[in-house]
């Protein structure tokens, strides 16, 4: 059996796999996909596969995506081939929730202003700082990541409103609403945080009317996917003062073009789709992959975090 990685794990990770599975041939080829025709299992970050690759990979049975998002994969071609696809849903919750909280505390406690004052050798105590405590956060997509964000925010005295497709209960949410009812709750929120994946249902889900309904000093944070809102709509909301601030880790176009207005806007923080980055990332991905691979060898074809290829998540 051949397992092909289209990224190159550290030597220690490679040794762990080879020791755990001595009868499997592992190939850590990086961007070189020349071994696709003979690969039985593929491990990928999910951004480097095309329909032609799927056609080439005649023996491929299982793709393990070392990411939560799979929207860039040729899902239709995979479904037609009957290829099983799984991901690492859940491993992002710690680094991403910490990133959300770090950015939020930085904005509330005026850390950018303080750092800038230091660089300018200025003793300026007029920071304009505010507090998280007593505020309300609307978390769109209270799954593994969103629920962990909710847990951390509740520890700071923040009231949490979760918003998902059904409106059914999610962990660490004081209240729940459905996607269809989110417009009614937006005026209550001081902070709006999205950690939604990209699907047909979530693409451009937030429209101009949603930003009009937000508080003029609301903080909008997008840590899910950039196509949640059309760029022009979000830009207009920020330029006209419909909302107060945005922290953006994802964008409709990535990398964000160097000429984009966001770069020079004082009420925008740009993060280069890096909120999930952590030195522990591959460790956590292998913690999911290794048990799944053991089960696969025992003919169990239902890996953890099985992806629904029709729904795209």
N, C-alpha and C positions, 0 to 999 in steps of 0.2 A: 504493500500500500504506500502511495506517495502523498505527502502533505506539502503543499507549496504555500509559502508566505510571500506576499507581494510587498512586504516591507521587511526591514532587517532588524530583528530583535537584538538586544545586547547579548554578548557571548554567554553570560550567565543564564539567560532565558533559554538560549539554544541548548545549552548543556542540560538544563532541567528537563526539557522535552525529550532529548535523546536518551537520557538516563531512564526516564519514566516509561518510554516506549521504545525499547531497543530493536523491536522488529519492524518499526516503521521507518521509511526513508523520508527524512525532512529536508526540504530545500528552502533556504533563506536567500531568495534571489533578488530581493529588492524590486526594482522596476522591470527587471528582465522576466518576461513572461514566456520565454521559449519552452518551458517545461509544462505549459498548460495542457497540451494534448495528452499527457500521461498522468496528470494529477487526478487523484481521487477526491481529495479535500483541498479547499482553498481557504486561506486566512488572509483577509484584506481589510483595509480601512474603508473600502466601499466607494472610492472615488476614481478608481483606475480601471474599471471593467467596462467593456463595450459589448454590443450585441455580437460583433465578430469574435470577441474573446470567448463568448459562451458557445458559439458555433465551433470554435477551435478545440474547446475543452470537451472532447468526446466522452471521456470517462468520468467527468466531474459529477459527484453525487451530492456534496454538501459544501456550502459556502458559509464560513463563520466570519461575520463582519465585526471587526474590533471597534465598533462605534455603535451608537444607538440609532442614528439616522441612516436610512437606506434609500432615500429618494433619488440619489444619483445613480443607482444601479439599474441595469436593464431588466427590470422586474418581469416584464411580459415575456421576454426571451427565456428567463429562468423558469417561469411558470410553465411555459410550453414544453420545456425539457424535463419538467418534474424534479428540478433541483431543490433540495431542502436548503433553506436559508435561516440562519439564526444570528442574533446580535448579542451585544453585551449590555443590554438595558439594565440600568441600576447602578453601574459602576461610576457614573458621573455625579452621583448625588452629593458626595462629600466635597470634591473640588468645586463643583458648580455652585452649590449652596454657599460655600465659603466665599466664592467670588462675588455672588450677589450681595451678601452681607457686607463684604469689604467695601465694595463700591458704594453701597447705600450709606454706610457709616462715614465714608470719606466725604460724601456730599453733605450729609446732615451735620457733621462735625467740622466742616469747612477745611478739610485737609489740603485740597489743592491751593486754597488761599494761603494757608499757613506755610506750605512748601515754597510757594512763590515769594512770600515775604522773606523767608530765609535766604533764598537765592539773591534777593535784592538788598540784603542787609537791613531790613526794615523791622522795627519793633512795633507792630500794628496789632492791637488787641480788638479791633472792630471786625471780628470774624464773621458776624452774622450767623453763627451756629444755631442749629435747632436740635430737636431730639426725636428719636424714634418712638419712645414711650408715648402711648396715648393715640398713636396714629392708626390708620386702617390700611391694610394691604389687600388688594385683589390679585389673587394668584391664578392665572389662566393656565390650566394644565397641572393640577395637583397630583401628579403621579409620584414616582420615586423621588425625583428631584424637587418638584414643587412642594411635596409634603415635608421634605427635609428643610426647605426654605421656610415653610410655615412653622415648623418646630423651633427653628432658631429665632424667628421673628417673635413668636409668642413669648420666648424667654426674655425679650426686650420690652414686653408689654404692648405688643402690637396686636390689634384685632385682625384676624385673617378671614377673608372670604374666598372660597375656592370656586372655580368655574370650570366645569367639564361638559362633555356632550350631554350627559344624562341628568346632571344636577344631583347625582347620588353621592352619599357621604364619602369623604376622603379624610385621611389622617391629618391631624393638626390643623383642621379648619373649623373656625367658630360658626361658619355658615356656608351654605352651598347654593350655587345657582347653575343653571344650564347655559350653554352657549346662546340659546335663543333669548335668555333673560338678562344677559350681561349688561345691556344698555341701561337697564333700570338701576343697576348697582354702581355704575361708574361714578356718578356724582358723589358717592360716599367715600371713594377711595383717595387716599393721599399718595399711595404708591400702587402702580399697576405693573405686575411682573408676568411676563409670558415665558414659559418653557415648553411651548407646544412643538411637536414635530411638524414636518411639512407633509400635508396630505391634500387631497382635493377639497376637503371640507375646511381646512384651516387656511388655505391660500387666500390672501387678501380678505381675511375674515374681519379684521378691524378696518372700518371705513371712516370717512370724514365725520359722520354723525357720532361715532364713538369718541373721537378726540374732542369734538365740540361739547360732549356731555361731561368730560373730565373737568376737574378743578383746574383753575388757571395756574395754580402752583404745584400741580401733580407731577410726580416723577414717573416717567414711563421707562421700563427696563425690558429689553428684548434679549433673552438668552436662549431662545428656541431656534427659530429659523427666520431668515430675513424676509421671506415672502408672506409673513403674517399681515403686513400692511404695505401698500404701495409706497415707494420711497417719496414720491411727490406729496402724498397726503401727510406723511409724518413731517417732512420738511416744512410744509405750510403751517402745520400746527405749532412747530417750534418757532418759526419766523414771526407768526402773528400773535404769539402769546396765548394760544388756546391751551397749551400746557406749559409747565415751567421748566422742565429738565428732561433729558433722555440719557440713559446709559445703554449703549448698544454694543453687543458682542457679535451680532449677526446682521447681515445686510443683503439687500436684493442682489447686489453685484459684489462679489468678492474675488480678489482684494478690492477694497473700497478705492475708487479712482483718486489719484492725488489731487485732482482739481475739484473734488466734491466739496460743497459748502460746509459739510459737517466738520471738516478739519479745523476750520477757523471760528466755529461757533462756541461761545463761552458757556452755553447751556447744554452742551453735548459732551459726553465722554465716549471715546472710541476705544473699544477693545478688539483686537484682531482675531476674533473667533478663537479665543484662547482660554475661555473660562473653565474648560474641562481639563486643561493641561496639568499634569502632575507627574512627578518622578515615579509615582506608584501606579501609573495608568496601565502599563503592560502587565505588571504583577497581577492587577485585578482582572484584566482580560484573560490571562492564563488561568486564574482561579475558576473562571467559568468554562474555558475551553477544555482543560485537562479532564475534569469529571465527565464532560460531554463526550470526549474522545474515548474514554474508557467504556462508556455505555455504547458508543457506536461500534466498538469492536465486539460487543456482546449482542450485536444486531438490533440495538435499540435506536430507532430512527426518529426519535422525538427529542431533540436536544432542548435544553433550557433556553428560553427566550426565542422560541420559534416565531419567525416573521410571517404574517399573513400577506402573501404577495399581491392579493387583490386590494387590500386596504392600504398597503404600503407602510405598515408598522407592526 
